[in-house]
Amino acid sequence: MVNKQNGLVRFRQSNYGTTYDREYGADDYGRMRTGRDFIIATMKQTLKPENIFKIKSILEIMHSNITTNVSLNIAKDYIPYIVKFDQENIQSEQLPGESELHNGVWLFIHEKE
């Protein structure tokens, strides 16, 4: 089970040795999928009509809980674009290939074509 105090997005393992529930995927691919799903779900909730006028407050809350080099003023400049954004247009892909262990390091080996 995911320890809620340790977070969800990019969570690997808690201090107690627990990791994601199996439905999230316990490997890098599961974490990437969970991250994409989180972003899409957050956007869908934020863009609901009843939340549109709360975007500035939501952004301030998010900014106080995220470490980033993007200033809050710059992030606020994007609010007009957020309202017009169609979350159904989000696309993400994964290059075809396999993860392989080489000399104790996991590497992603892409398919050549």
MDAnalysis code that builds the backbone (N, CA, C; Angstrom):
import MDAnalysis as mda
import numpy as np

u = mda.Universe.empty(339, n_residues=113, atom_resindex=np.repeat(np.arange(113), 3), trajectory=True)
u.add_TopologyAttr("name", ["N", "CA", "C"] * 113)
u.add_TopologyAttr("resid", np.arange(1, 114))
u.add_TopologyAttr("resname", ["MET", "VAL", "ASN", "LYS", "GLN", "ASN", "GLY", "LEU", "VAL", "ARG", "PHE", "ARG", "GLN", "SER", "ASN", "TYR", "GLY", "THR", "THR", "TYR", "ASP", "ARG", "GLU", "TYR", "GLY", "ALA", "ASP", "ASP", "TYR", "GLY", "ARG", "MET", "ARG", "THR", "GLY", "ARG", "ASP", "PHE", "ILE", "ILE", "ALA", "THR", "MET", "LYS", "GLN", "THR", "LEU", "LYS", "PRO", "GLU", "ASN", "ILE", "PHE", "LYS", "ILE", "LYS", "SER", "ILE", "LEU", "GLU", "ILE", "MET", "HIS", "SER", "ASN", "ILE", "THR", "THR", "ASN", "VAL", "SER", "LEU", "ASN", "ILE", "ALA", "LYS", "ASP", "TYR", "ILE", "PRO", "TYR", "ILE", "VAL", "LYS", "PHE", "ASP", "GLN", "GLU", "ASN", "ILE", "GLN", "SER", "GLU", "GLN", "LEU", "PRO", "GLY", "GLU", "SER", "GLU", "LEU", "HIS", "ASN", "GLY", "VAL", "TRP", "LEU", "PHE", "ILE", "HIS", "GLU", "LYS", "GLU"])
u.atoms.positions = np.array([
    [0.838, -1.177, 0.000],
    [0.000, 0.000, 0.000],
    [0.885, 1.243, 0.000],
    [0.478, 2.269, -0.725],
    [1.210, 3.521, -0.759],
    [0.971, 4.248, 0.548],
    [2.045, 4.645, 1.193],
    [1.942, 5.433, 2.411],
    [1.606, 6.857, 1.992],
    [0.417, 7.338, 2.313],
    [-0.055, 8.646, 1.853],
    [0.858, 9.775, 2.302],
    [1.538, 9.618, 3.430],
    [2.427, 10.665, 3.907],
    [3.672, 10.781, 3.049],
    [4.016, 9.739, 2.329],
    [5.203, 9.763, 1.493],
    [4.898, 10.170, 0.066],
    [3.649, 10.332, -0.276],
    [3.306, 10.795, -1.599],
    [2.971, 9.686, -2.565],
    [2.651, 10.094, -3.768],
    [2.254, 9.150, -4.800],
    [3.110, 9.299, -6.039],
    [3.234, 10.507, -6.546],
    [3.935, 10.722, -7.794],
    [5.437, 10.616, -7.549],
    [6.085, 9.775, -8.311],
    [7.517, 9.483, -8.238],
    [7.901, 8.784, -6.945],
    [6.955, 8.225, -6.257],
    [7.194, 7.454, -5.044],
    [7.854, 6.142, -5.414],
    [8.917, 5.791, -4.743],
    [9.584, 4.513, -4.970],
    [9.383, 3.587, -3.787],
    [9.825, 4.048, -2.629],
    [9.760, 3.190, -1.461],
    [9.740, 4.074, -0.222],
    [8.904, 3.732, 0.723],
    [8.827, 4.499, 1.963],
    [9.981, 4.116, 2.884],
    [10.083, 4.799, 3.990],
    [11.093, 4.463, 4.993],
    [10.798, 3.111, 5.633],
    [9.611, 2.597, 5.417],
    [9.198, 1.326, 6.009],
    [9.328, 0.163, 5.017],
    [9.900, 0.421, 3.855],
    [10.105, -0.637, 2.873],
    [8.903, -0.935, 2.006],
    [7.832, -0.154, 2.142],
    [6.652, -0.385, 1.317],
    [6.813, 0.348, -0.013],
    [6.095, -0.106, -1.001],
    [6.135, 0.518, -2.318],
    [4.700, 0.649, -2.827],
    [4.527, 0.953, -4.097],
    [3.206, 1.077, -4.693],
    [2.391, -0.202, -4.538],
    [1.074, -0.030, -4.475],
    [0.198, -1.186, -4.621],
    [0.417, -1.735, -6.024],
    [0.185, -3.017, -6.211],
    [0.434, -3.658, -7.493],
    [-0.309, -2.976, -8.643],
    [-1.518, -2.438, -8.380],
    [-2.275, -1.814, -9.484],
    [-1.598, -0.574, -10.042],
    [-0.711, 0.053, -9.278],
    [0.023, 1.217, -9.776],
    [1.227, 0.806, -10.600],
    [1.732, -0.366, -10.349],
    [2.943, -0.815, -11.024],
    [4.145, -0.505, -10.161],
    [4.880, -1.502, -9.768],
    [5.975, -1.311, -8.822],
    [7.304, -1.000, -9.513],
    [7.311, -0.807, -10.807],
    [8.562, -0.532, -11.506],
    [8.521, 0.877, -12.102],
    [9.574, 1.254, -12.817],
    [9.639, 2.594, -13.408],
    [8.478, 2.862, -14.345],
    [8.061, 1.848, -15.105],
    [6.963, 2.038, -16.047],
    [5.659, 2.325, -15.307],
    [5.434, 1.635, -14.214],
    [4.251, 1.896, -13.402],
    [4.277, 3.294, -12.812],
    [5.452, 3.721, -12.355],
    [5.580, 5.076, -11.797],
    [5.351, 6.133, -12.877],
    [5.862, 5.886, -14.085],
    [5.635, 6.847, -15.175],
    [4.149, 6.929, -15.508],
    [3.490, 5.775, -15.590],
    [2.056, 5.752, -15.898],
    [1.273, 6.460, -14.804],
    [1.631, 6.213, -13.546],
    [0.949, 6.858, -12.428],
    [1.145, 8.366, -12.489],
    [2.354, 8.813, -12.842],
    [2.615, 10.242, -12.978],
    [1.758, 10.878, -14.055],
    [1.657, 10.215, -15.204],
    [0.806, 10.737, -16.297],
    [-0.659, 10.766, -15.868],
    [-1.112, 9.689, -15.227],
    [-2.501, 9.629, -14.773],
    [-2.790, 10.731, -13.752],
    [-1.819, 11.004, -12.879],
    [-1.978, 12.053, -11.873],
    [-2.129, 13.425, -12.532],
    [-1.277, 13.713, -13.508],
    [-1.333, 15.011, -14.192],
    [-2.681, 15.180, -14.892],
    [-3.138, 14.165, -15.588],
    [-4.422, 14.249, -16.293],
    [-5.568, 14.411, -15.302],
    [-5.575, 13.641, -14.215],
    [-6.644, 13.750, -13.215],
    [-6.639, 15.119, -12.557],
    [-5.445, 15.654, -12.270],
    [-5.345, 16.987, -11.667],
    [-5.909, 18.041, -12.609],
    [-5.566, 17.940, -13.886],
    [-6.071, 18.912, -14.857],
    [-7.588, 18.820, -14.984],
    [-8.120, 17.619, -15.039],
    [-9.569, 17.459, -15.174],
    [-10.295, 18.070, -13.981],
    [-9.759, 17.869, -12.778],
    [-10.386, 18.447, -11.586],
    [-10.263, 19.971, -11.595],
    [-9.080, 20.473, -11.950],
    [-8.834, 21.912, -11.946],
    [-9.712, 22.625, -12.960],
    [-9.953, 21.996, -14.107],
    [-10.690, 22.654, -15.181],
    [-12.204, 22.467, -15.097],
    [-12.690, 21.857, -14.020],
    [-14.136, 21.773, -13.837],
    [-14.676, 23.186, -13.668],
    [-15.868, 23.464, -14.208],
    [-16.413, 24.825, -14.117],
    [-16.403, 25.404, -12.696],
    [-16.685, 24.577, -11.704],
    [-16.741, 25.096, -10.330],
    [-15.350, 25.419, -9.773],
    [-14.294, 25.003, -10.466],
    [-12.939, 25.271, -9.981],
    [-12.189, 26.316, -10.790],
    [-12.721, 26.731, -11.912],
    [-12.019, 27.675, -12.795],
    [-11.581, 28.926, -12.038],
    [-12.448, 29.481, -11.212],
    [-12.110, 30.721, -10.508],
    [-11.213, 30.470, -9.290],
    [-10.902, 29.208, -9.025],
    [-10.011, 28.858, -7.921],
    [-8.600, 28.538, -8.410],
    [-8.360, 28.661, -9.714],
    [-7.072, 28.244, -10.278],
    [-5.910, 28.980, -9.619],
    [-6.056, 30.280, -9.390],
    [-4.968, 31.041, -8.768],
    [-4.644, 30.468, -7.388],
    [-5.659, 30.187, -6.586],
    [-5.443, 29.618, -5.248],
    [-4.852, 28.214, -5.333],
    [-5.357, 27.428, -6.273],
    [-4.833, 26.067, -6.457],
    [-3.353, 26.128, -6.817],
    [-3.001, 27.040, -7.724],
    [-1.611, 27.199, -8.142],
    [-0.733, 27.602, -6.956],
    [-1.226, 28.493, -6.107],
    [-0.457, 28.911, -4.932],
    [-0.236, 27.745, -3.972],
    [-1.266, 26.931, -3.767],
    [-1.139, 25.759, -2.890],
    [-0.136, 24.770, -3.475],
    [-0.262, 24.516, -4.782],
    [0.665, 23.588, -5.434],
    [2.097, 24.097, -5.322],
    [2.279, 25.392, -5.565],
    [3.633, 25.959, -5.561],
    [4.263, 25.883, -4.172],
    [3.459, 25.997, -3.134],
    [4.017, 25.926, -1.774],
    [4.370, 24.491, -1.380],
    [3.938, 23.504, -2.170],
    [4.204, 22.104, -1.854],
    [5.099, 21.407, -2.873],
    [5.654, 22.179, -3.803],
    [6.504, 21.622, -4.855],
    [7.819, 22.393, -4.876],
    [8.918, 21.685, -5.026],
    [10.209, 22.335, -5.189],
    [10.458, 22.494, -6.683],
    [10.605, 23.733, -7.130],
    [10.796, 24.029, -8.547],
    [11.598, 25.313, -8.699],
    [12.173, 25.508, -9.871],
    [12.875, 26.756, -10.147],
    [11.987, 27.731, -10.916],
    [10.707, 27.414, -11.069],
    [9.751, 28.303, -11.734],
    [9.108, 29.172, -10.658],
    [9.258, 30.494, -10.792],
    [8.681, 31.390, -9.783],
    [7.154, 31.361, -9.868],
    [6.520, 31.686, -8.757],
    [5.056, 31.704, -8.718],
    [4.500, 32.732, -9.699],
    [5.160, 33.878, -9.841],
    [4.690, 34.902, -10.779],
    [4.713, 34.409, -12.218],
    [5.755, 33.671, -12.585],
    [5.821, 33.125, -13.941],
    [4.739, 32.063, -14.119],
    [4.549, 31.214, -13.121],
    [3.516, 30.175, -13.206],
    [2.140, 30.808, -13.376],
    [1.874, 31.914, -12.683],
    [0.571, 32.586, -12.782],
    [0.321, 33.145, -14.180],
    [1.406, 33.472, -14.892],
    [1.260, 33.978, -16.263],
    [0.590, 32.955, -17.185],
    [0.614, 31.686, -16.801],
    [0.050, 30.627, -17.636],
    [-1.427, 30.359, -17.345],
    [-2.006, 31.015, -16.350],
    [-3.406, 30.764, -15.994],
    [-4.351, 30.926, -17.179],
    [-4.240, 31.988, -17.991],
    [-5.166, 32.098, -19.140],
    [-5.073, 30.917, -20.104],
    [-3.896, 30.321, -20.229],
    [-3.720, 29.184, -21.131],
    [-4.293, 27.907, -20.525],
    [-4.244, 27.805, -19.193],
    [-4.781, 26.623, -18.517],
    [-6.278, 26.502, -18.799],
    [-6.979, 27.619, -18.738],
    [-8.430, 27.614, -18.938],
    [-8.788, 27.136, -20.340],
    [-7.964, 27.460, -21.325],
    [-8.238, 27.092, -22.716],
    [-7.714, 25.698, -23.071],
    [-6.924, 25.104, -22.185],
    [-6.258, 23.840, -22.490],
    [-7.258, 22.693, -22.509],
    [-7.161, 21.850, -23.516],
    [-8.017, 20.673, -23.627],
    [-7.221, 19.451, -23.181],
    [-7.514, 18.973, -21.968],
    [-6.743, 17.854, -21.413],
    [-6.898, 16.568, -22.214],
    [-7.903, 16.496, -23.073],
    [-8.064, 15.309, -23.915],
    [-6.968, 15.223, -24.982],
    [-6.235, 16.338, -25.184],
    [-5.162, 16.353, -26.181],
    [-3.814, 15.927, -25.615],
    [-3.747, 15.590, -24.336],
    [-2.481, 15.144, -23.757],
    [-2.124, 13.791, -24.352],
    [-0.908, 13.697, -24.832],
    [-0.412, 12.440, -25.380],
    [0.953, 12.160, -24.791],
    [1.212, 10.925, -24.520],
    [2.553, 10.528, -24.094],
    [2.844, 9.163, -24.699],
    [4.074, 8.949, -24.971],
    [4.495, 7.696, -25.587],
    [5.731, 7.186, -24.872],
    [5.987, 5.930, -25.059],
    [7.197, 5.322, -24.528],
    [7.923, 4.685, -25.697],
    [9.202, 4.960, -25.796],
    [9.982, 4.349, -26.854],
    [9.965, 2.837, -26.694],
    [9.871, 2.112, -27.790],
    [9.923, 0.656, -27.681],
    [11.326, 0.210, -27.286],
    [11.386, -0.736, -26.399],
    [12.664, -1.258, -25.949],
    [12.484, -2.051, -24.665],
    [13.598, -2.364, -24.029],
    [13.575, -3.194, -22.820],
    [14.527, -2.621, -21.792],
    [14.218, -2.806, -20.519],
    [15.142, -2.475, -19.438],
    [16.048, -3.676, -19.216],
    [17.337, -3.399, -19.074],
    [18.308, -4.474, -18.862],
    [19.296, -4.053, -17.792],
    [19.742, -5.025, -16.998],
    [20.731, -4.787, -15.956],
    [22.117, -5.022, -16.528],
    [22.969, -3.986, -16.491],
    [24.341, -4.071, -16.984],
    [25.287, -3.589, -15.894],
    [26.137, -4.473, -15.419],
    [27.128, -4.127, -14.393],
    [26.495, -3.436, -13.184],
    [25.350, -3.938, -12.757],
    [24.681, -3.397, -11.576],
    [23.864, -2.145, -11.811],
    [23.723, -1.713, -13.060],
    [22.973, -0.502, -13.397],
    [21.870, -0.867, -14.376],
    [20.647, -0.388, -14.098],
    [19.538, -0.628, -15.028],
    [19.612, 0.392, -16.147],
    [19.556, -0.093, -17.376],
    [19.573, 0.755, -18.561],
    [18.367, 0.449, -19.423],
    [17.868, 1.451, -20.140],
    [16.808, 1.234, -21.115],
    [17.460, 1.102, -22.479],
    [17.283, -0.032, -23.103],
    [17.858, -0.297, -24.420],
    [16.739, -0.155, -25.452],
    [16.816, 0.898, -26.242],
    [15.757, 1.164, -27.228],
    [15.896, 0.241, -28.430],
    [14.779, 0.023, -29.099],
    [14.820, -0.740, -30.343],
    [15.444, 0.138, -31.414],
    [16.332, -0.403, -32.192],
    [17.100, 0.402, -33.144],
    [16.249, 1.067, -34.211],
    [15.206, 0.386, -34.700],
    [14.389, 1.013, -35.742],
    [13.484, 2.035, -35.126],
])
